Amino acid sequence: MTTLDAATSTEHGTDPDRYVATGYANDRAHVFHSWSAQGTLDPALIVGAKGSRMWDDKGNTYLDFSSQLVNVNIGHQHPKMIEAIKRQADRLCTVAPSMANDMRSEAARLITDRTPGDLNMVFFTNGGAEAIENAIRMAKIHTGRLKVLSAYRSYHGSTSGAISLTGEARRFDSEPGMPGAVKFFGPYLYRSVFHATTEQEECDRALEHLRTVVTNEGPDRIAAIVMETVPGTNGILVPPDGYLAGVRAICDEFGIMMICDEVMAGFGRCGEWFAVNRWGVVPDLITFAKGVNSGYVPLGGVAISQTIADTFKTRVYQGGLTYSGHPLACASAVASINIFEEEGIVEHARMLGDDLFGPRLREIAEKHRCVGEVRGLGVFWAIELVADPATKAPVDLAGTQRFAAACKQGGVWPFIAGNRTHVVPACNISVEDAHAGLDVIDQALGILD
Ligand SMILES: Cc1ncc(COP(=O)(O)O)c(C=O)c1O
């Protein structure tokens, strides 16, 4: 930096570090946070991060076992990502969606190379909720039907259609929502609503229940069934083998579009490019965001089957966004997918799930009375915390808060969702760091036993 630059930057306040001192006070005075009672907040002021670690203004360093919102799949500040974003910023920061753009084209090619079946086209959005909005719009126009089914145990985003399809309680303050939004129960053996005692029973009964909902709602009125391939925030509920194929069969029987929401489950999280690939099922639409570029620049999208894309060959698609296919976001997606390939991140995530998280978390479950169940795959695991393993009564809020505080004290930033902690670090976390984080979680669980 030249003397002149330094003077200019001080004058105009472009040196970012000068805002650290006032960062917390200005947050509390002026920043309105998501999903929060504003007066109760005490957010950490994160000033830097690298790989699987982040640090705050007080000098505390944490192993990030949350990947922020389960999106920084490639870890923080990957040098090749930073370089790609800088290079694209120098070339072309922004361009209208009606223009073609080389980075958008390449991102779409790389993504559709990895989607299953004939999902050959991509509509880009700024994030996951917009991807859901556009996927359901496409399904409704394509089928000429109105209703959309989704699971009670789901989160699909907080825009108007996406929050209506969200099954968990966060939808309540947005109700009444989108007309034609209907809910069903997906499989979750540990707290089975079907009184099932085996995975197979749970699978069969969940499919029977879904068929009953479909037939009672009027199958020829249902445009789509939207489901998280592996429901994430609501508990990392890995579907039993056969469930997704069963949903696909119901959709095929009644001409319903199958939309798999892979905003959280996609791009390495489940040890696959797309989680559906694990079960060999081909949906009609896949929504993605988060791990597509680890949120370095906001990006999401919908991967579209050729059949649905063909509906809009001559018919205008009445949907769009000023920043659809933003060059900076797409350049970082291109960089991210190439880094995933070069560094074998999908394979690493699968190995971590099979050889490290799975075995160690099962060990941890054996050891602690407060662990009702552990479940997951890849780098996507839930530890269900219970006050009593016999009744499965969830640990209360004070309990999870004490657990979270103990993790932070030990240098691990946990992801807490209800009575669960989700073990969701970066998909390229090292074996040593993964063990170190689990050691801290293991110890923190002791306070709940
Ligand atoms: C499965 C799923 N779908 C959709 C969304 C919404 O994505 P966004 O917050 O980018 O709008 C999320 C966010 O957590 C998600 O987990």
The ligand as a MOL file (V3000), in Angstrom:
LIG
                    3D

  0  0  0     0  0            999 V3000
M  V30 BEGIN CTAB
M  V30 COUNTS 16 16 0 0 0
M  V30 BEGIN ATOM
M  V30 1 C -32.6660 -27.8140 2.9830 0
M  V30 2 C -32.6780 -26.3310 2.8750 0
M  V30 3 N -33.4040 -25.7450 1.9190 0
M  V30 4 C -33.4420 -24.4130 1.7730 0
M  V30 5 C -32.7520 -23.5870 2.6160 0
M  V30 6 C -32.8060 -22.0950 2.4410 0
M  V30 7 O -31.6170 -21.6180 1.9120 0
M  V30 8 P -31.2400 -20.0650 2.0360 0
M  V30 9 O -31.0710 -19.7680 3.4740 0
M  V30 10 O -29.9770 -19.9630 1.2230 0
M  V30 11 O -32.3610 -19.3000 1.4220 0
M  V30 12 C -31.9730 -24.1460 3.6450 0
M  V30 13 C -31.2110 -23.3040 4.5690 0
M  V30 14 O -30.7390 -23.7060 5.5880 0
M  V30 15 C -31.9380 -25.5570 3.7660 0
M  V30 16 O -31.2260 -26.1460 4.7370 0
M  V30 END ATOM
M  V30 BEGIN BOND
M  V30 1 1 1 2
M  V30 2 1 2 3
M  V30 3 2 2 15
M  V30 4 2 3 4
M  V30 5 1 4 5
M  V30 6 1 5 6
M  V30 7 2 5 12
M  V30 8 1 6 7
M  V30 9 1 7 8
M  V30 10 2 8 9
M  V30 11 1 8 10
M  V30 12 1 8 11
M  V30 13 1 12 13
M  V30 14 1 12 15
M  V30 15 2 13 14
M  V30 16 1 15 16
M  V30 END BOND
M  V30 END CTAB
M  END
